[in-house]
Amino acid sequence: MPGQRKRKRRHQESAQQHAARFAPEAGSWTFLFSTGDAHELKAYVNELVRTEPDLRSDDLRIDAPCSRDGSPRHYSLSRFVPHPGPEPHLAPEPDHRPAEG
């Protein structure tokens, strides 16, 4: 059963990385789009992916609350926006003037 342990460990590591990447201190979810039509949602996501090729699928979240009471299903699309990182600290330019003397 060593293979099973390896898979379980990989799954746990992946879950931890996912949790850290989407932790509240790492960024926030920003609302993008809402609709009751699944085809409209799919078209919106396809257009978003087409115009932003670097977009990762796990940066998008679709919420579809349960509609047990018979009300029509509604979809909300959000995107994870990471907080900006710290500004890189640039060292001052060296002074290349000849020494006086």
MIVO-823993 format. One line per field, with one value per residue (C-alpha): chain; residue in one letter; y, z negated, x negated. Coordinates in nm, 3 decimals, always signed. Example, Ala and Ser with C-alpha at 12.3 -4.5 7.8 and 13.67 -1.06 7.14 Angstrom:
BEGIN
ch	c(A|A)
aa	c(A|S)
y	c(-0.450|-0.106)
z	c(-0.780|-0.714)
x	c(-1.230|-1.367)
***
This chain:
BEGIN
ch	c(A|A|A|A|A|A|A|A|A|A|A|A|A|A|A|A|A|A|A|A|A|A|A|A|A|A|A|A|A|A|A|A|A|A|A|A|A|A|A|A|A|A|A|A|A|A|A|A|A|A|A|A|A|A|A|A|A|A|A|A|A|A|A|A|A|A|A|A|A|A|A|A|A|A|A|A|A|A|A|A|A|A|A|A|A|A|A|A|A|A|A|A|A|A|A|A|A|A|A|A|A)
aa	c(M|P|G|Q|R|K|R|K|R|R|H|Q|E|S|A|Q|Q|H|A|A|R|F|A|P|E|A|G|S|W|T|F|L|F|S|T|G|D|A|H|E|L|K|A|Y|V|N|E|L|V|R|T|E|P|D|L|R|S|D|D|L|R|I|D|A|P|C|S|R|D|G|S|P|R|H|Y|S|L|S|R|F|V|P|H|P|G|P|E|P|H|L|A|P|E|P|D|H|R|P|A|E|G)
y	c(+0.000|+0.243|+0.388|+0.468|+0.657|+0.850|+0.955|+1.057|+1.264|+1.434|+1.509|+1.659|+1.872|+1.995|+2.084|+2.276|+2.470|+2.553|+2.670|+2.890|+3.039|+3.138|+3.234|+3.568|+3.727|+3.629|+3.812|+3.831|+3.714|+3.986|+3.951|+3.952|+3.830|+3.690|+3.512|+3.253|+3.103|+2.836|+2.893|+3.266|+3.189|+2.949|+3.208|+3.471|+3.238|+3.134|+3.500|+3.577|+3.286|+3.390|+3.749|+3.655|+3.350|+3.357|+3.319|+3.000|+2.804|+2.788|+3.171|+3.154|+3.048|+2.975|+2.987|+2.827|+2.823|+2.526|+2.584|+2.316|+2.539|+2.525|+2.870|+2.893|+2.830|+3.138|+3.153|+3.403|+3.419|+3.558|+3.590|+3.565|+3.882|+3.848|+4.133|+4.321|+4.206|+4.441|+4.687|+4.562|+4.758|+4.901|+4.982|+5.341|+5.396|+5.413|+5.753|+5.735|+6.081|+6.093|+6.144|+6.493|+6.523)
z	c(+0.000|+0.039|+0.355|+0.165|-0.105|+0.163|+0.332|-0.002|-0.087|+0.255|+0.210|-0.135|-0.005|+0.283|+0.046|-0.181|+0.114|+0.235|-0.112|-0.145|+0.204|+0.139|-0.229|-0.328|-0.387|-0.032|+0.148|+0.192|+0.421|+0.645|+0.798|+1.180|+1.319|+1.226|+1.432|+1.420|+1.754|+1.752|+2.124|+2.064|+1.775|+1.991|+2.271|+2.023|+1.879|+2.229|+2.332|+2.012|+2.074|+2.440|+2.353|+2.058|+2.157|+1.830|+1.623|+1.416|+1.383|+1.004|+0.995|+1.080|+0.847|+0.947|+0.674|+0.743|+0.428|+0.384|+0.519|+0.344|+0.314|+0.691|+0.764|+1.074|+1.028|+1.016|+1.083|+0.953|+1.087|+0.879|+0.940|+0.686|+0.679|+0.483|+0.262|+0.419|+0.299|+0.131|+0.358|+0.449|+0.269|+0.519|+0.409|+0.483|+0.792|+0.714|+0.749|+1.036|+0.998|+0.972|+0.620|+0.547|+0.405)
x	c(+0.000|-0.294|-0.134|+0.183|-0.013|-0.199|+0.128|+0.276|-0.033|-0.025|+0.345|+0.283|-0.006|+0.207|+0.492|+0.252|+0.107|+0.458|+0.563|+0.253|+0.297|+0.658|+0.624|+0.786|+0.447|+0.339|+0.622|+0.996|+1.275|+1.418|+1.765|+1.764|+2.094|+2.434|+2.698|+2.971|+2.867|+2.594|+2.519|+2.472|+2.236|+2.034|+2.009|+1.889|+1.623|+1.509|+1.471|+1.280|+1.041|+1.001|+0.910|+0.688|+0.482|+0.283|+0.600|+0.595|+0.918|+0.883|+0.880|+1.252|+1.531|+1.889|+2.149|+2.484|+2.696|+2.923|+3.273|+3.474|+3.777|+3.827|+3.691|+3.473|+3.102|+2.881|+2.507|+2.252|+1.898|+1.612|+1.240|+0.959|+0.751|+0.426|+0.317|+0.028|-0.311|-0.554|-0.730|-1.076|-1.345|-1.588|-1.939|-2.045|-2.253|-2.625|-2.785|-3.035|-3.187|-3.563|-3.693|-3.813|-4.156)
***
